[in-house]
Each structure stands twice: as structure tokens, then as C-alpha cells.
Amino acid sequence: MSASVCVPWDEALVAYDFGPDHPLNPLRVDLTMRLARELGVLDLPNVSLVRPEPATDDELLLVHEKEYVEAVKAAGADPRHADLARGIGTSDTPAFRGMHEAAALVAGATLAAARAVWTGTAEHGVNVAGGLHHAMPGAGSGFCIYNDPAIAIAWLLEQGAERVAYVDVDVHHGDGVERAFWDEPRVLTISVHESGRYLFPGTGFPEDTGGPGAAGHAVNLALPPGTADAAWLRAFHAVVPPLVAEFQPQVLVTQHGCDSHVLDPLAHLGLTVDAQRTSYAALHDLAHRHAGGRWLATGGGGYELAEVVPRAWTHLLAEAAGAAIAPETAVPEGWREYVVERYGLAAPARMTDGGTTTWRDWSEGFDPADAVDRAVLATQRAVFPANGLGGLLHL
């Protein structure tokens, strides 16, 4: 069991709401916390729920431009004042009343988790409502208003952190976080995503490796559509662990968008909850091996609202607590009834999809006919030398 886990939570976090027809429906966060509670995860003795405070303007300005924060406030006071030039009021990121307050609370929750981890109040921190990784310094993008992972990383640097690693397993490229630290040698960003040739935001290619002052510190593993459990896990393990081990971060920050799932309506990868759960365990292990146990985890994307997101992130919370849920565990009947009666959605019966949790190790050889292997090799060749690592068959 992990020593301690800080879980910032307030029901007000579901106020981050673009409306009933928008893919980013906050019911997924509500259902996650309800499922985690019914399975006993939130009642574990080492799990502390804390009420977050909204991020202050000064904290938001660690990443975002003052003019952008003012534009968000104006749109939140009156959506007719939405600034399309700053990405607010688009179909992806509509304006809604109270949007500044809602987004600042999400950022504040991730900051609360970061604070607990950095000060030693908790070993791990998890904000499932966070992970809004597309927001840029001066513009909203891709359902994201304020970039809470980037804000938390910037805050950690301000506190004196010398090395922070960020690993993003969302199906979409973590472009906003990468942009925030493009020229920052103290931050290593790794994004494992579906190739931008096929998916928003159209970025994140192997040759995108960081600015002149941080060459090799932006890592992009761009996978082909259809990549499923075994191939995804093979690619992840061929790139992420060796880079994190070499970087030796003081804090590991992770984003766990579960839109890589085969049922997700907005993307084209083929993972199951089982492979996603396996990646959480791998990242947890990396935090203990290479970051002194300091692990800050966030949610992210995920648009299959009842069958996927609540199970995936309940597994994440349980993994952080050191109390992993057995895959064959039945989903509580009360929770399933709530999903059907309250939202009219299908509810899963078990915490597993029966998916694959094993993979062929990269050391066993490279297949030039395999598109996933070619993607791995492209990433290794682009960034391993700059990070002091060998290439093709690095263990």
C-alpha cells in the first residue's frame, strides 16, 4: 500500500461543463468518484480527500498570459464576449457562465495534489478532474481552458524542483504541456498518442524534440490507428521507462486520458481497460524507482462516459493507493443501477474487458514491417542520443 494519497475533490468540479451535447461531459468525473467510493478506494486509510481552492491569478499566470485569463473571465461573465481569437467560444471550447471559476478550480485541485506531493504531506496526488493538456499560454484549445498539468509543473519548478518528468498517455498529443516547456531543460515531456496525421491536434511527431535549450526533452511517440493492447504496451515500454530512468526526475507528473480505449468515439486506438490499468502500474513503479515516490497523476480525455472512464480512473486511484483492484471484480450493482436510472447509459459488469496485459519486449527484436515498431524506432532515433541512451535494442 502506498504511504499516502491526496485526492482533491469537491462536487463543484463538475461545474466544468460545456453543456449536455459536448463530448467532455462532467458526469464521467461524477461516475468515477462514485465508483471509487462504492469499491472502497476512497475509504482506504491512506487516502485523504481534500477540498481544493481555485487557482489564483498569480498561479494561472505561471503558464497563461494575463490577457488570456482576462478573456476567460469576460466570457464567463457573459458568453457573448467570447474571444474566438483566443480559442474561447468555439465548438470545441464553448464559452459558458462561470467558466473561469470552474477552470480555476480544476487547476487548483491539481495544484493541491502537487503541493501535497512536493511538501511530503502525501506520497502521491491524483486529480481525476484534471489533465486539461491542450490549453496554450494565450488560448484555449481542445476542450481545455487552463492547462492544469503545466501550471502544476511550473509551480514545482518555482518551488525549486530541478527535474520534472511528464508522461502523457492520452490518445491526443499533449501539445499544451509540451509547448509550455519546449525550451525548459528541467522538464522532460513524453507523449504517447495516436499520430497527428489522423487525429487532433495534428502535432506531436518524432522529430519534434524540444527547443535549442532543451534538445531531446520533448518526446513524441506517435502511434498508428488501430494500435491495440500488446503493441501499445510494447511501444510504451520501449520508450518511457528508459527515458524516465535516465532523467531521474524529482517528481513524476502523469496524464491519464483514457480515450485510447477501443470504445472511445473520438479516436482510433484499440486499448482495453486492462492495458490502461497496466500502464498505471508501470508509471507508479517508475515513480518509486526514479522519483523518490513523488507521483502527481491527473485524468484527461475519455468520452465513453460510463463503460470506460469510471473504470479506468477508479483503477488509477486504486493503483495510486497501492490497493490495485482485481480485474475480475464485479462492478457494484448499486452503481450500475445509478448509471442506468440517472443517465440512461449502459453500465459495465466487471472491472475488466478481458484484454491483454502482456507484450513482446523490445529487446526481442525489431520488425520493419510493423508500423508500431517503426514508430518506436523513429522516436528512439530522434531523442535517445540526446538523452544519453542507445537506440534500436535499448533495454
Secondary structure, DSSP 8 states (H G I E B T S, - for coil): --S-EEEE--GGGGG----TTSSS-THHHHHHHHHHHHTTGGGSTTEEEE------HHHHTTTS-HHHHHHHHHHHH-GGG--GGGT-SSSSS---TTHHHHHHHHHHHHHHHHHHHHHTS-SEEEETT---TT-BTTB-BTTBSS-HHHHHHHHHHHHT-S-EEEEE-SSS--HHHHHHTTT-TTEEEEEEEE-TTTSTT----TT----GGGTT-EEEEEE-TT-BHHHHHHHHHHHHHHHHHHH--SEEEEE---TTBTT-TT---BB-HHHHHHHHHHHHHHHHHHSTT-EEEE------TTTTHHHHHHHHHHHHTT----TT-B--HHHHHHIIIII-----SBS----------GGG---TT-HHHHHHHHHHHHHTGGGT---TT--
